[in-house]
Amino acid sequence: MFILFVQVANSQCAMCKAVVESGDVSQAEGLNSGILYLMVFPYLLVGALIYFIIKNRRKNKI
């Protein structure tokens, strides 16, 4: 969902915000992209885990 609404989802932690305020716009955009990429990976891992659990349970029922 956040990938589809990148403009709405731009956010930063307090330390990142302080660093970006002293930098330029391209640095801020890169930092926002990095934060979004870091947010996506835990969801992908949990989704893959749930997928394999469901797949394994269906396989055992047959």
Summary of the structure (lengths in Angstrom):
residues: 62
radius of gyration: 17.7
end to end distance: 34.4
largest distance: 60.5
contacts: 121
relative contact order: 0.11
helix: 79%
strand: 0%
